[in-house]
Amino acid sequence: MKIDVIGDIHGCRAEWIDLTKKLGYSWASGIPIHPGGRKLGFVGDLTDRGPDSLGVIQDVYTLIKEDQAYYVPGNHCNKLYRYLKGNNVKIIHGLETTVAEIKALPPQKQRLITAQFKELYEKSPLYHVLDDAGLVIAHAGIRHDDIGKMSKRIESFVFYGDVTGETTEKGLPVRKDWAKEYKGDSFIVYGHTPVHEARFKNNSVNIDTGAVFGNQLTAIRYPEMEIVSLPSSMPYNKEKFRDMDFL
């Protein structure tokens, strides 16, 4: 299979559109379609913090309905889903921007975008195992011996990574670098932890290059293993990157 997997978009719709065009996709039909039959993949965290989270939701919802993409949810997707279900969640850490977009809509459109996102989330797997297990897409990664399995522990790992329960001086969660210990044959594409450049480690790659924090939006072309990126228009926030944690 040939697939272009996109890193965490976080509402940066302009960058997402430009990146697909750079990858050779046409928007003539209203969604990005590749003339060579390639499909798109998403590592999750479509929304929050950026300027057009709802536009990204509608793009990805339509792509999935048209069988033109593969999507897995991230922790921000999970939190938005719980909010839309009426659960008591704190509207912080970027969710407030998506909620503000929703509340600015007329009631009928609010109901529509809510129904679309809930359907997108509910019909998507926690992680995708593709190409005869040659490729796995998981938001924050996955251990090699957990591929093909499901549990609350695995769900937590896929959403949040290998967290220790501690926090850094910046107040960010301390995460173990699971990719350093990864020994699987499946190539893992993930995001969640912003790094300045796509980071390859032990048959895995982190493609969250912090578009919403002013760095760049990144895709990996599979099976070519080619990285394609473009600069973000958002203000740069160096405090959000974890490159040094993984040296």
Buried (B, 14 or more C-beta within 10 A) or exposed (E): BEBBBBBBBBBBBBBBBBBBEEBBBEEEEEBBBBEEEBBBBBBBBBBBBBBBBBBBBBBBBBBBBEEBBBBBBBBBBBBBBBBBEEEEBEEEEBBEBBBEBBEEBEEEEBEEBBEBBBEBBEEBEBBBBBBEEEBBBBBBBBBBEBBEEEEEEBEBBBBBBBBEEEEEEEEEEEBEBBBEEBEBEBBBBBBBBBBBBBBBBBBBBBBBBBBBBBBBBBBBBBEEEEBBBBEBEBEEEEEBBBBEBBE
